[in-house]
Amino acid sequence: MTRFLIHYGIHFVVPILIGFFFFKDNRIKVILILWAGMLIDLDHLLATPIFDPDRCSIGFHPLHSLWAIGFYCILPFFKATRLLGLALIIHIFADMMDCLLLGLQP
């Protein structure tokens, strides 16, 4: 249960906190953009089984690969892609925490 709360807390609560504390004028828009970072989980549709609670996503799925993560880390340096990059990094951080809580090396 702790793993579930930490993983999904990062996915859902962290974007809300970022929106409320750092983007007061556009908080709803920012929260929705940050939540949209979860769309990279569409790459789970390429796996069999689609969902495996004991699988570490980092390094397994294409949009969770080290190349993709490196690209996500570049996005915040450009104004036009700053929020998208932050959204994707938050997503990867949540998945990395999940891997660590599973006892797996991301």
N, C-alpha and C positions, 0 to 999 in steps of 0.2 A: 504494500500500500504506500509506503514511503517513497519508493521508486516512482510510482505512478504520480504522486503528488508533486514531486520535484520535477519530473520530466514535463508534465503538462502545466505545472505552475510556471515554468520558464516559458513555455510556448504561449500561454494565455495571460498570465499575470504580469510578467516583466514588460510586455508591450504596453499594457495599461499604465503601469508605473512610469515608464518612459514618456508616454503621451501626457500624463497628468503633470509630471514634474518638469519636463524639458520643452514641451510644445503646447503651452496653455492656450494659445490662440487657435490652433488647428488640431486639438487633441484627438477628436474622433477620426479625422482623416488619417492622422499619423498612426493611431492604433490599428485601423483597418489595413493600412499598408504594411505595418509590422506583422499583423496576423496573416497577411497574404504570403509571407515568407514560408508558410506551411505548404504552399503549393508545390514546393520541390519534392514533397512526398509522393507526387504522382509517379516518380520513378519506381516506387514500390510495386506498381502494376506490372513491371517487367520481371519481377521475381516470382519464384515458386517455392513455397506458398507466398502469396501477396503480403501477408502479415505473419511474422514470427516473433512472438514476444521475447524470445531469447536470442535474437539476432542483433548484432551491432550494425547499425546502418552505415556508420562511417567506414568508408573504404569498400563497402559492399555494393551499394547502389550508385549508378552513374552520377547523379546530381549530389552525391555525398562523397565523391572521390576527392583525393588530395588535390588534383588539378582544379576541380570545381571550387573547392574551399579556397585555394590560392586566388582564384578569380574573384570570389566573393569578398576577400580581404582587400582587394584593390578598389572595389566599387565605392566605399565611403570617402575616398580621396577626391571624388568628383561631385560637385554640387547636384548635378542632375540625377545621379544614381546613389546618393548618400543614404537615403532611407531604405532603398531596396537592399543595398549592401548590409545595412544594419539588421534588416529583417532576416536576411539569409544567415548572417553570423549568429544571431540569436537562435535561429533554428538549429544550426550546427552545434552550438554550445549546448542546447537542450539534449540533442542526440548524443553528444559526447558524454554528458553527465549520465545519461541512461546507460551507455556502454560501461562507464566506470562503476556504476552501481550494480551492473550485472557481473562485475569482476572480469570484464573483457578489456583488452587493450584496444583503444580506438585507432 
